[in-house]
């Protein structure tokens, strides 16, 4: 990840070959140059050089980026396209009228999630349909009775711990899908690890940074670095690859320091699952058609897609993958729903044939559940069927 003071220099590394456009989801939908990765790099370059003024049209080109990172593995010179787009977003100062209200709500929600969760539970049945009709909330989300993390938690296994692991829960797994946090915790305890969940965790900052609010994201990053830096943990694991990507690879750019020992649970669990016995196929039955949806931030961002496939294979899960592997479109579900819907359409030509969709991202779970009734986070599957054993 490049640092801010070298950002303009890094933009100059782009050789304009266009390789990045091959997998850019928005360029597939709209072949206008500014709707592709290469075009966005050139736009941010011109904006940074003050050759362009911030305008609603420029904002539309940059804010419509899914920030999936699928372009980056194809770049022959390693241009950090998403880092450049983030930099451009931070200079636009809310010039995109379509997302102005959503940004205000997101800032309040992610800076004060506990208060927002309480208000959502109390007022959701009344205001939820209105917010969805306005396009501010694209999902029918039923909030659970309680969050995963209430206070700091330190949990020990039976016997002497084999190590110490910290969980970065993330907002979605904490407030919307607490079962994902519990699944990770239960797996780690079954493997003999002491588990710590620090009370000082806040939002990873990725949602605010995606809305151009770098300063707010940086403040959150500093709080997380402080909370997790003092834990002396063997690893920091999160049910959310977006959180892992932010704390491991994005924090150096916005806060000058990473949570270095962060990794995806699949990478950590692979090679350790032989310490568990499974009562049955984790997906429930051999007759199921299981399809794996790979989160963009897991594969393109963290480079950990292979670990997930190996883990599924090690557990005996027979699965297929779509021919058309692309982003689920979650990040634009509120601001540019036409892009989000088009991404879902592209996936569900194949996904509709599966009886179970397996993924490893709570955001992907939420997005894919708009079209499918059985979307499962892999941690839930593993935890539900795992028994301690030799």
Rosetta blueprint (number, residue, H / E / L):
1 X L
2 X L
3 X L
4 X H
5 X H
6 X H
7 X H
8 X H
9 X H
10 X H
11 X H
12 X L
13 X L
14 X L
15 X L
16 X L
17 X L
18 X L
19 X H
20 X H
21 X H
22 X H
23 X L
24 X L
25 X H
26 X H
27 X H
28 X H
29 X H
30 X L
31 X L
32 X L
33 X H
34 X H
35 X H
36 X L
37 X H
38 X H
39 X H
40 X H
41 X H
42 X H
43 X H
44 X H
45 X H
46 X H
47 X H
48 X H
49 X L
50 X L
51 X L
52 X L
53 X L
54 X L
55 X L
56 X H
57 X H
58 X H
59 X H
60 X H
61 X H
62 X H
63 X H
64 X L
65 X L
66 X L
67 X L
68 X L
69 X L
70 X L
71 X L
72 X H
73 X H
74 X H
75 X L
76 X L
77 X L
78 X L
79 X L
80 X L
81 X H
82 X H
83 X H
84 X H
85 X H
86 X H
87 X H
88 X H
89 X H
90 X H
91 X H
92 X L
93 X L
94 X L
95 X L
96 X L
97 X H
98 X H
99 X H
100 X H
101 X H
102 X H
103 X H
104 X H
105 X H
106 X H
107 X H
108 X H
109 X H
110 X H
111 X H
112 X L
113 X H
114 X H
115 X H
116 X H
117 X H
118 X H
119 X H
120 X H
121 X H
122 X H
123 X H
124 X H
125 X H
126 X H
127 X H
128 X H
129 X H
130 X H
131 X H
132 X H
133 X H
134 X L
135 X L
136 X L
137 X L
138 X L
139 X L
140 X L
141 X L
142 X L
143 X L
144 X L
145 X L
146 X L
147 X L
148 X L
149 X L
150 X L
151 X L
152 X L
153 X E
154 X E
155 X E
156 X L
157 X L
158 X L
159 X L
160 X L
161 X L
162 X L
163 X E
164 X E
165 X E
166 X E
167 X E
168 X L
169 X L
170 X L
171 X H
172 X H
173 X H
174 X H
175 X H
176 X H
177 X L
178 X H
179 X H
180 X H
181 X H
182 X H
183 X H
184 X H
185 X H
186 X H
187 X H
188 X H
189 X H
190 X H
191 X L
192 X L
193 X E
194 X E
195 X E
196 X E
197 X E
198 X L
199 X L
200 X L
201 X L
202 X L
203 X L
204 X L
205 X L
206 X H
207 X H
208 X H
209 X H
210 X L
211 X L
212 X L
213 X L
214 X H
215 X H
216 X H
217 X H
218 X H
219 X H
220 X H
221 X H
222 X H
223 X H
224 X H
225 X H
226 X H
227 X H
228 X H
229 X H
230 X L
231 X L
232 X L
233 X L
234 X L
235 X E
236 X E
237 X E
238 X E
239 X L
240 X L
241 X H
242 X H
243 X H
244 X H
245 X H
246 X H
247 X H
248 X H
249 X H
250 X H
251 X H
252 X H
253 X H
254 X H
255 X H
256 X L
257 X L
258 X L
259 X L
260 X L
261 X L
262 X E
263 X E
264 X E
265 X H
266 X H
267 X H
268 X H
269 X H
270 X L
271 X L
272 X L
273 X H
274 X H
275 X H
276 X E
277 X E
278 X E
279 X L
280 X L
281 X L
282 X L
283 X L
284 X L
285 X L
286 X L
287 X L
288 X L
289 X L
290 X E
291 X E
292 X E
293 X L
294 X L
295 X L
296 X H
297 X H
298 X H
299 X H
300 X H
301 X H
302 X L
303 X L
304 X L
305 X H
306 X H
307 X H
308 X H
309 X H
310 X H
311 X H
312 X H
313 X H
314 X H
315 X L
316 X L
317 X L
318 X L
319 X L
320 X E
321 X E
322 X L
323 X L
324 X L
325 X L
326 X L
327 X L
328 X L
329 X L
330 X H
331 X H
332 X H
333 X L
334 X L
335 X L
336 X L
337 X H
338 X H
339 X H
340 X H
341 X H
342 X H
343 X H
344 X H
345 X H
346 X H
347 X H
348 X H
349 X H
350 X H
351 X H
352 X L
353 X L
354 X L
355 X L
356 X E
357 X E
358 X E
359 X E
360 X L
361 X L
362 X H
363 X H
364 X H
365 X H
366 X H
367 X H
368 X H
369 X L
370 X L
371 X L
372 X L
373 X L
374 X L
375 X E
376 X E
377 X E
378 X H
379 X H
380 X H
381 X H
382 X H
383 X H
384 X H
385 X H
386 X E
387 X E
388 X E
389 X L
390 X L
